[in-house]
Amino acid sequence: MIGSDNGYWFIRLLLQRGLGLIYLMGFLVALNQFRPLCGDRGLLPATTSRFGIRTL
């Protein structure tokens, strides 16, 4: 009986929607944290780290 999903469609639907919700929450958290971390006054400013790499 390859290809028959007798009753498993609901479980598959719940798992896919749940995984999608987890990914959505992860992307929203990353988007929320991205603004304070980037820029000249961020956690690791790009200009400082770039000049630090040149001196090494």
N, C-alpha and C positions, 0 to 999 in steps of 0.2 A: 504494500500500500504506500508506495512512494508518492509524495505530492498531496496526500490527504492530511488535513489539519483539523481533525475532529475535536473541536472544543478548545484548541490551543490558540485561536485567534485573539481571544480576550486577554489572555496572559501575555501574548506577544505585544498587543496594543499597550497594555499597562507598562511593560518593560521599556518599550520604545519611548513612550511619553515621559516616563520617569527619567530615563537617561537624557532625553532632550532637555528636561527641566534642570537636571544637574549641570549640563553643559551651559545652559542659559545663565544660571546663577554664577557659574565660574567666569563667564565672559563679562557679566555685569560687575562682578567684584574687581576683575582686572581693569575694566574701563574706569571704575571709580578710583582705583589706586594709581592709575597711569598719570593723571594730571599732577598730583603732588610730587611724583618721582622724576618727572622729566623737566627740562628747562635749565636755565642758568642757576636757579636757586633750588634745584632738586636735591635728592639724596646724594647722588654722585654726579656733579655737573660735568657735562661733556667736555668743556674746555679744560678743566682741571685734569681730568683723566687722560685727555689727549696729550697734554703737555707732559704729564707724568710718564706716559709710554715713550715719548721721544727721549727723555733723559735716561731711561733704562737702557 
